[in-house]
Amino acid sequence: MEVRGEFPVFRRDAECGPGWERRREAVVFDSPYLRVEEVEFVTPSRPGGGVEWLVVRRKNAAIVAPRLSDGRFLLVRQERLPVQRALWEFPAGQIDDLAGSDDPATILRAALAELEEEAGHRLAAGGRMEALGYFFSSQGFTDEHAYLFLADGVEEIPGHDGVLGRGDEAIHEVRAFTVGDLRRMIASNEIADANSLSLWARMSARGLV
Amino acid sequence: MEVRGEFPVFRRDAECGPGWERRREAVVFDSPYLRVEEVEFVTPSRPGGGVEWLVVRRKNAAIVAPRLSDGRFLLVRQERLPVQRALWEFPAGQIDDLAGSDDPATILRAALAELEEEAGHRLAAGGRMEALGYFFSSQGFTDEHAYLFLADGVEEIPGHDGVLGRGDEAIHEVRAFTVGDLRRMIASNEIADANSLSLWARMSARGLV
């Protein structure tokens, strides 16, 4: 499958540039879902080190904006436990292969899987994935980052069982929205998650919407 | 001081709608900076409860896009420890008053303080703050949210000591960028944090850039 666009990946240690170092680190909380580390950093402006920081580690994610042939975009409405709301969002999911979570092929597979599992759609003939880089969700306390894609030209999967999301997810609805709808939902705070807003910013800056 | 625009605030429990409940919660990690809670949820689609989830709690934040009278925007270049990079971002900071962190007056004060502390600027005569709602940084694992503002018409603070950021922050530089510059930096992945991208999406959807 062809992917259009550069595909920068985030390599925290390999590409952080001179002057950065983790001098000492300890896991202070651990679970299968997130880990909290206490780290002493050396940074370009603080070459003596001594900067202690709590860092939350989490699996990376892939976010997909699925565009139909008529130009409308699909959003899913999903229950989000920490904020106690069902939010309208672009389909998103974690990249389960922790070891390979910054490997382009793994990321792309995860993005296509989310399109299928959360939205019940796939690339149509002639459809293509456009890679739009990544973003950091909250760079002050976690290195979590998510890869952004436009899935341009999607179609419903025939015979899809209609069950959306995996076991621990509850997706209420999938619906197609025009670009004007999305703009109004972003302007009004109805679309309010970093995944969808960041993907919109990238598409908008690149003239794709 | 006048603030233009609606000012929606996030009230997690008060406005979560019917069907949501936290049935049981336990703090499994605590610190002055972040807390991890293990929570059993009841949700609209899972009225029987039994959904266990780890939720990270953190102070909320205010993000400000400072616009000069010539139309350029200020960005700060700040060391971000978890991602081991210095990133170009809109000025951002946590709202230190945890109790009042979703109170409009407190949020606005925090936004103006960040403009001053991180960018060395303030509203000029005739300048105004425009409230652009809030966003969730990573709604799958934290209820952290950040309030977004356009500070339209800012000026350098005369006699500012030139020291930017607080004790635990390292800001390398403040620089003015044109809208075209910002668009290129967003498109190319150079601007890559949820704060700046979400603020851009809101400004763009509202026709402010």
Interface residues (C-beta under 8 A of the other chain):
Chain A: P8 F10 R12 D13 C16 G17 W20 R22 V28 F29 S31 Y33 L34 V36 V39 F41 T43 P44 S45 R46 V51 W53 L54 V55 V56 R58 E79 R80 L81 P82 V83 Q84 R85 A86 L87 A92 Q94 G133 Y134 F135 F136 S137 S138 Q139 G140 F141 T142 D143 E144 H145 D168 A170 H172 L182 R183 R184 I186 A187 S188 N189 A192 D193 A194 L197 S198 W200 A201 R202 S204 A205 R206
Chain B: P8 F10 R12 D13 C16 G17 W20 R22 V28 F29 S31 Y33 L34 V36 V39 F41 T43 P44 S45 R46 V51 W53 L54 V55 V56 R58 E79 R80 L81 P82 V83 Q84 R85 A86 L87 A92 Q94 G133 Y134 F135 F136 S137 S138 Q139 G140 F141 T142 D143 E144 H145 D168 A170 H172 L182 R183 R184 I186 A187 S188 N189 A192 D193 A194 L197 S198 W200 A201 R202 S204 A205 R206
